[in-house]
Amino acid sequence: MSVKETRLEEIMSESGQNEQKVQKILNILLEAPYFYRDDDISLFLFLSKYKRAFAAFFQKFYGWELLVDPKCARLYKPAWYNEKVTEVNRDMFNFTKRDECVAFLLLLEFFERELQEQAVSTDEPDNLRFRFGSFLKFACVRFCEVFPQKMDYYTDEQVRKTIRTIMPSLLKYRFLREIPRGDDDGESGDTIYECLPALWLYKGERLAQPVVKTEAAQ
């Protein structure tokens, strides 16, 4: 029987080791929005090998879509079934304020720019890294370009405040990872962030369209 036709039950029945791997992978996929290759290379490769079987399981029992690329795996849930759990009470990645949405879009734009300038591709073993100061400088310029009529409002300090507001969510949902400072960084050492594979899944130009329409309507 081909890998395409194999079911999870058959994979698990082959050995106790396979059963443990399947159980671990199912739990990992449900514990966080993203499962990265670097989280557990052995389990990620196992998932990649049998991704058709895992995808069929989630489609049959949950109606979810499993997406797997070379560095990241995630589940896409198209609908929310418990209507008693309102949107505000759902644990999900979501920005509701305009400036926070713009700041996230600018992070995606900055990320795409850095990929081009540093010639980084998905095949690279290491993820792209950047200094907070570099992104802040970029965001300050872009906020004023996006809202030229509010240049007096979008000072460096105001933009810094907005970016600091979205950082906890970006870290929690694993879009970014803060790199621990070395002993020689000192008090003034600039914070370094690693761009995790989830950022590859977002297209800034497409996400910007609703934000632009909302701003135009105001």
N, C-alpha and C positions, 0 to 999 in steps of 0.2 A: 504494500500500500504506500502511496506517495505521501510526502509531507503535507501536500495540499489537502489530502483526504483524511489525514489523521485527526482524531478527536482527542481532547485533553484527557478523557478517561483512559484511552488506550496508551497515551504517553505515560500517564501516572502508573499504569499497571505493569509497565516494563520493568520498573525497579523502585525500591523504596527511596533511592536517591532522587529519581525523577519526580516522585510524588512530593517530596519535600521542596524541590525547586519550583514546581508548579504552584504549591501553596504559598511559598514565599513571594513569588512574582505577583500572584493575584492580590495578596495583601499590600505589596508595595505600590501597585497601580491604584489601589483605593485609598492609600494613606496620604498621598500628596498629588497635586495637579500634574507633576512631571516626574518621570523616572529617567534619570540620566545614566549614560553608559558608565561614567566615573563613579556612580553610586555603588555599583557592584558589577564589574565587567563580566564575570562568569554568568551571572543571572541574566544580564542584558543580552549576551550572545545567545543564551538558551531561548530567551523570548524572541529574538530576531529569527532564530532557526525555525521556531514553531509559531511564528506570528499569525499564520492563517488559522491555526487551531485556536489560539487565544482570541483572535478576532471573532471567530465563529461563536465561541462561548459567550462573549459579551453581547454580540448581536442577538443571539437566540434568547438569552435569559434577561438581559437588561435593555436591549434596543439601543445600545451605545456603539460608537465606532472607535476602534482601536487604531491609532496612528503611530507608526514606528519609522524613524529615520536613523541614520548612522550614529547619532549622539543622543537621541531623545525619544521617549515613548510617552504617549498620553492618551487618555480616554476623552472622547467628545460625547457629552450628554445633551441631546437636542431639546429635551423638555424637562420641566420640573413637575413632579406628580403630586406632591403633597401641597395642595393649595392653601392649607392652613398655615404653612410656613411662608410668611410674606417675604418679599425680596429683601427688605432691610434686615431680616434675620437669617438670611442665607450666608454661609461662609463661602464667599466667592470673590475673585479678583475684580474690583470694580471701582472706578473713580467717578464721582458725581459732580464735583465742582469743575467749572470750565478751566481755570488755570491749572488744576491738577491734571486734567485730560491733556491740555496743551503741553505740559511739562513731560508727560509720558511720551507723547508724539515726538517731542524734540529729542528725547532719549533715543527713540528708534531712529530718527534722522541722524543723530550724532553717531550712533552705532553703525549705520550704513556708510556714513562718511569715513569713519575710522577703518572699516573693513576694506574700503577701496584704497585709502591712503597707505595702509599697512599691508595690503595685498593678502588678506586673510580669507581663507575659504573653509567650508565645512569639513574638508579633508584634513585640516591642520589638527595635530594632536592636542595643542594647547588652545585655550579660549582667549579671546581678546581681552586686554585689560586697559583701564584708563584711570587717570587721576581726576578726583572730584573737581579740582580747580579748572581743568581743561573743559569739562562738561559745563561747569558754571559759566565760564567765559563764553562758550558757544551759545548757551541758553539765554544769556543776557542780551546778546546781539539779536538772536532770533525772536525773542519776545517783543523787542522794539520794532522789528521788521514786520511782525505779524499784526501788532497793534500800534501803528505809528502815531495815532491820535492820543495814546496813553503813555508816551515815552517818559513823562515825568513821574508816572506811577510805578513803572517797571524799573526801579532802581536795582542796583546789584544786590542790595540787601533784601529787597522784596522778592526777587527771583530766587535768591538763596533760600529764603524762608519757604517758598513754594516747593522747591526741590527737596528740602529737608522733610517736608510734609509727606511726600510720596515715597521716600526711601524705605520706611519700615515695611510698607506693603510689597515693594519690589524685592526686599530681602526675604520676607515671610513666604511669598509665593515663588521664590527661587528664580527670579529673573536676573538678579545680581548676587554676588557673594563678596563680602568685604574681606579684603586681604589683611591679615594681622600685620601691624607695623613692626619693623625690625628695631633692634636696640639703638641703631644709629639714626633713626628717623627724628627723634627729638619731639618737643612739644609742637613745633610748627610743621611737622611732617604732614604732607598732603595725603588724604585717605585714598587708597587704591581699591578699585572695584574690578571684579572679574565678571564679564558678560557670559551668563550661562546660556545653554542652547535654546531655551524657550524664546529668546529674543529673535531667533531666526524664523520663528513661526508667525511673526507679526509683520505686516506691510504698512508702514507709516502713511503712505500716500492714500491707501484705501480707508484707513481708520480716520484720517483727517477730514474726509468729506462730511460726515455728520456734524463735526465740530464747526466747520466752516459754514455750513447751512444754518446752524443754530446761531452763530454770531451774526450772520447776515440778516436773520429774522428779528434781531433785537433792535 
